[in-house]
Amino acid sequence: PPIRHELAIVLSTAGRHQEALNELQVACQLDPTEGEYQYKLALAWNELGKVDETIVALEKAVQLDPLHGRAWYNLGLALNGRGDKEAAVNALVRGESAAAQDPDIPYARATILLQLGRQFEAEQAASRALTIQPNYQPARQLIESIQNQPRL
């Protein structure tokens, strides 16, 4: 499985996404307990524009490795892309627990919360990103845009 995994990375880098997907599927069959293989499989599905398959592989990845923060992050983004914003927020919360030092995750949660009209929670999530990385400009800009909006 590790050789198939590495070959898939090389193929993906070369833009040969379908071949990379095939290699990752074999790696997952050979070692169905490895969350990283499922995560990379999800990325391969995403490269091919297959949202449902991406989500299934990400769900499997976080089931196998609940501490895989980037898998939770990507799952949140994929669920949001499918329009399932509440599930996306929940996945991102799990991702924040798994990868507490990654500012991308609370920032992503903030953007979705803002889409849901939950400004206060969005500002808190963006502030969390700034706590992790004080110079994280997307979060700083999001907070400024929230604070500049008229309050009801």
TIRO-284723 format. One record per residue: residue number from 1; residue in one letter; x, y, z of N, C-alpha, C in turn. Coordinates in steps of 0.001 Angstrom, whole numbers, plus 500000, padded with zeros to 6 digits. Each point is the difference from the previous one (the first is absolute). Layout:
N
 num residuo    nc1    nc2    nc3   cac1   cac2   cac3    cc1    cc2    cc3
 NUM       A      X      Y      Z      X      Y      Z      X      Y      Z
...
This chain:
152
 num residuo    nc1    nc2    nc3   cac1   cac2   cac3    cc1    cc2    cc3
   1       P 500796 498773 500000 499204 501227 500000 500840 501294 500000
   2       P 501101 500058 500753 500769 501254 499973 500543 500332 498607
   3       I 500384 498968 499253 500515 500252 498648 498885 500534 499104
   4       R 498811 499432 500098 498845 500478 499227 499674 501449 500373
   5       H 500076 500300 501280 499733 501345 500510 501003 500990 499406
   6       E 501274 499675 500060 501033 500890 499468 499874 500160 498487
   7       L 499721 498913 499302 499793 500075 498553 498819 500912 499681
   8       A 498948 499907 500778 498818 500856 499785 500361 501469 500148
   9       I 500841 500320 500968 500416 501398 500188 500767 500491 498777
  10       V 500902 499170 499487 500767 500361 498809 499064 500192 498806
  11       L 499069 499082 499824 499049 500096 498887 499131 501254 500109
  12       S 499555 500289 501204 499172 501185 500209 500789 501272 499689
  13       T 501234 500047 500454 500858 501153 499728 500199 500189 498503
  14       A 500023 498896 499263 500162 500053 498544 498678 500283 499280
  15       G 498925 500195 500770 498704 500291 499390 499266 498767 499511
  16       R 500455 498849 500388 499381 498738 499571 499063 499529 501115
  17       H 498923 500737 500173 499114 499833 501159 499252 498672 500013
  18       Q 499542 499548 498855 499274 498725 499975 500925 498847 500389
  19       E 501222 500021 499501 500958 498954 500367 500341 500069 501486
  20       A 500127 501214 500516 500265 500174 501435 498853 499421 500818
  21       L 498783 500282 499569 498824 499463 500675 500044 498473 500017
  22       N 500322 499403 498865 500054 498544 499917 501018 499428 500984
  23       E 501164 500612 500084 501043 499531 500925 499553 500146 501459
  24       L 499320 501089 500294 499522 500206 501374 498900 499015 500358
  25       Q 499162 499669 499047 498975 498991 500261 500645 498657 500337
  26       V 501060 499658 499305 500708 498753 500294 500640 500082 501391
  27       A 500643 501127 500308 500614 500169 501323 498962 499835 501105
  28       C 498820 500557 499794 498924 499892 500999 499504 498559 500125
  29       Q 499968 499275 498895 499598 498590 500055 501046 499169 500726
  30       L 501272 500306 499752 501074 499237 500623 500137 500290 501495
  31       D 499705 501255 500390 500050 500362 501422 498774 500847 500335
  32       P 498882 499339 500273 498758 500730 500264 499966 500714 501353
  33       T 501056 499897 500782 500023 500639 501322 500792 501303 500017
  34       E 500578 500379 498872 500850 501192 499943 499196 501225 499582
  35       G 499791 500912 500950 499222 501207 499738 500630 500926 498977
  36       E 501319 500053 499970 500683 500889 499055 499716 499594 498556
  37       Y 499898 498706 499741 499685 499551 498641 498601 500445 499602
  38       Q 499059 499901 500926 498630 500450 499725 499971 501515 499766
  39       Y 500801 500721 500779 500080 501456 499838 500512 500349 498601
  40       K 501073 499363 499592 500551 500274 498672 499043 499542 498906
  41       L 499274 498916 500245 498976 499551 499054 498938 501085 499838
  42       A 499608 500598 501100 499017 501090 499953 500530 501166 499174
  43       L 501265 500342 500184 500579 501092 499215 500006 499650 498514
  44       A 500266 498735 499693 499981 499567 498598 498584 500097 499419
  45       W 499003 499559 500772 498611 500135 499539 499668 501476 499772
  46       N 500455 500847 500901 499734 501425 499881 500624 500569 498723
  47       E 501208 499561 499672 500657 500453 498768 499171 499650 498772
  48       L 499253 498912 500090 499164 499566 498883 498582 500586 500071
  49       G 499756 500860 501008 498703 500663 500106 498885 499129 500533
  50       K 500327 498943 500686 499010 499051 500531 499744 500297 501477
  51       V 499057 500896 500272 499753 500486 501359 499509 498887 500921
  52       D 499029 499225 499558 499455 498951 500875 501064 498977 500377
  53       E 500825 499592 499025 501062 499051 500279 501046 500612 500926
  54       T 500262 501292 499808 500935 500712 500869 499526 499939 501446
  55       I 498728 500298 500206 499448 500017 501353 500044 498612 500628
  56       V 499653 498981 499238 500031 498630 500526 501416 499638 500448
  57       A 501001 500312 499174 501381 499672 500348 500477 500803 501213
  58       L 499595 501263 500085 500385 500813 501166 499343 499476 501269
  59       E 498742 499611 499907 499320 499428 501167 500700 498726 500459
  60       K 500437 499201 499064 500739 498782 500337 501352 500355 500632
  61       A 500663 501024 499460 501296 500422 500537 499891 500431 501463
  62       V 498982 500803 500316 499875 500473 501385 499469 498907 500920
  63       Q 499304 499037 499433 499575 498844 500793 501235 499182 500391
  64       L 500907 499813 499056 501215 499239 500262 500987 500771 500869
  65       D 500055 501320 499809 500936 500839 500743 499287 501273 500456
  66       P 499324 499938 501152 499242 501158 500484 500857 501231 500300
  67       L 501310 499844 500033 500888 501131 500278 500624 500583 498736
  68       H 499478 499641 498843 500511 500500 498719 499332 501347 499714
  69       G 500613 501052 500505 499417 501337 499894 499725 500457 498586
  70       R 500920 499738 499077 499788 500432 498615 498868 499235 499346
  71       A 499794 498754 500387 498865 499249 499456 498691 500628 500475
  72       W 499938 500368 501287 498801 500677 500512 499793 501331 499274
  73       Y 501083 500741 499804 499942 501288 499301 499431 499817 498592
  74       N 500571 499068 499254 499525 499759 498638 498578 499469 499985
  75       L 499647 499191 500994 498619 499525 500092 499054 501179 500208
  76       G 500378 500914 500865 499182 501194 500218 499815 500803 498726
  77       L 501089 500194 499258 499907 500752 498744 499134 499277 498980
  78       A 500154 498673 499916 499210 499227 499038 498517 500031 500354
  79       L 499691 499843 501277 498596 500051 500428 499406 501377 499732
  80       N 500773 501034 500244 499534 501351 499715 499750 500171 498508
  81       G 500905 499465 499185 499839 500081 498553 498753 499286 499511
  82       R 499601 498974 500728 498780 499271 499654 498756 500704 500563
  83       G 500210 501038 500813 498879 500746 500554 499583 499568 501386
  84       D 500713 499084 500604 499679 499494 501333 500823 500767 501039
  85       K 499598 501248 500227 500788 500919 500816 500103 499584 501468
  86       E 498931 499509 500583 500059 499589 501416 500950 498827 500192
  87       A 499933 499025 499114 500926 498866 500080 501430 500474 499770
  88       A 500170 500992 499127 501327 500555 499747 500565 500644 501260
  89       V 499180 500788 500679 500441 500639 501244 500387 498937 501026
  90       N 499188 498965 500115 500302 498926 500956 501314 499307 499670
  91       A 500254 499741 498725 501259 499370 499595 501181 500913 500332
  92       L 499832 501285 499779 501082 500936 500290 500261 500116 501500
  93       V 498964 499923 500800 500189 499987 501458 500840 498791 500397
  94       R 499682 498853 499420 500792 498792 500271 501441 500185 499535
  95       G 500162 500653 498854 501332 500273 499483 500812 500896 500910
  96       E 499333 500992 500584 500693 500892 500940 500489 499241 501222
  97       S 499219 499041 500458 500427 499181 501136 501199 499135 499628
  98       A 500005 499501 498770 501071 499106 499555 501286 500750 499665
  99       A 499873 501213 499490 501167 500780 499569 499884 501409 500565
 100       A 500220 500102 501273 499753 501247 500724 500897 501161 499568
 101       Q 501069 499726 499286 500915 501068 499590 499878 500382 498531
 102       D 498927 499575 499338 499778 500311 498591 498971 501120 499880
 103       P 500424 501216 499639 499051 501118 499924 499015 499904 498843
 104       D 500309 499178 499000 499096 499855 498856 498646 499442 500422
 105       I 500014 499130 500998 498758 499310 500376 499008 500949 500667
 106       P 500390 500751 501040 499011 500938 500555 499622 501111 499020
 107       Y 500929 500379 499127 499657 501004 498994 498927 499459 499051
 108       A 500164 498769 499546 498990 499399 499121 498654 499939 500711
 109       R 500035 499622 501278 498753 499947 500777 499376 501394 500080
 110       A 500832 501021 500176 499494 501378 500075 499305 500406 498714
 111       T 500565 499635 498863 499386 500400 498729 498637 499335 499818
 112       I 499893 498747 500418 498713 499299 499873 498984 500564 500981
 113       L 500438 500262 501217 499090 500601 500987 499488 501352 499504
 114       L 500859 500752 499355 499580 501285 499456 498951 499803 498910
 115       Q 500173 498974 499155 499008 499683 498976 498657 499635 500622
 116       L 500060 499407 501189 498776 499613 500712 499382 501173 500765
 117       G 500647 501156 499941 499486 501178 500697 500317 500009 501487
 118       R 500917 499192 500426 500372 499895 501412 501279 500812 500226
 119       Q 499835 501327 499943 501129 500919 500015 500844 499896 501273
 120       F 499358 499938 501145 500742 499943 501257 500884 498765 500053
 121       E 499438 498848 499629 500774 498762 499991 501108 500047 498958
 122       A 499711 500620 498862 501012 500135 498947 501173 500832 500499
 123       E 499690 501080 500692 501063 500852 500540 500822 499253 501047
 124       Q 499349 499201 500828 500727 499198 500991 500930 498999 499320
 125       A 499523 499337 498963 500813 499014 499289 501194 500674 499319
 126       A 499762 501154 499390 501105 500733 499372 501006 500460 501055
 127       S 499508 500387 501149 500894 500389 501101 500840 498814 500458
 128       R 499406 498825 499970 500748 498787 500357 501158 499794 499023
 129       A 499760 500235 498718 501073 499888 499000 501123 500992 500310
 130       L 499633 501201 500429 501011 501008 500340 500746 499656 501288
 131       T 499345 499302 500893 500689 499545 501213 501102 499009 499619
 132       I 499710 499166 499042 500975 499005 499539 501125 500679 499236
 133       Q 499625 500888 499092 500980 500688 499155 499615 501474 499907
 134       P 500604 500846 500821 499592 501410 500080 500042 500770 498680
 135       N 500818 499607 499061 500092 500711 498725 499183 499346 498895
 136       Y 499031 499189 500361 499170 499294 499011 499023 501004 499392
 137       Q 500388 500553 498854 499256 501102 499397 498565 499674 499595
 138       P 499699 498830 499450 498594 499742 499645 499065 500125 501206
 139       A 500432 499520 501160 499160 500097 501199 499873 501448 500449
 140       R 501096 500729 499951 499967 501422 500383 499037 500764 499092
 141       Q 500057 499725 498696 499111 500677 499046 498544 499615 500225
 142       L 499752 498743 500333 498634 499548 500261 499426 500719 501220
 143       I 500795 500099 501045 499540 500701 501209 499705 501460 499692
 144       E 500877 500646 499241 499771 501402 499637 498713 500153 499187
 145       S 499743 499072 499085 498780 500104 499194 498758 499794 500863
 146       I 500079 499098 500979 498877 499786 500911 499758 501252 500833
 147       Q 501084 500559 500522 499866 501173 500868 499530 501230 499239
 148       N 500240 500038 498695 499563 501143 499186 498576 499858 499463
 149       Q 499382 498822 500237 498626 499817 499549 499051 500700 500970
 150       P 498919 500561 499469 499014 500611 500884 499354 498952 500894
 151       R 499844 500322 501252 499381 499100 500971 498488 500244 500031
 152       L 499259 498913 500132 498534 500120 500067 499539 500194 501411
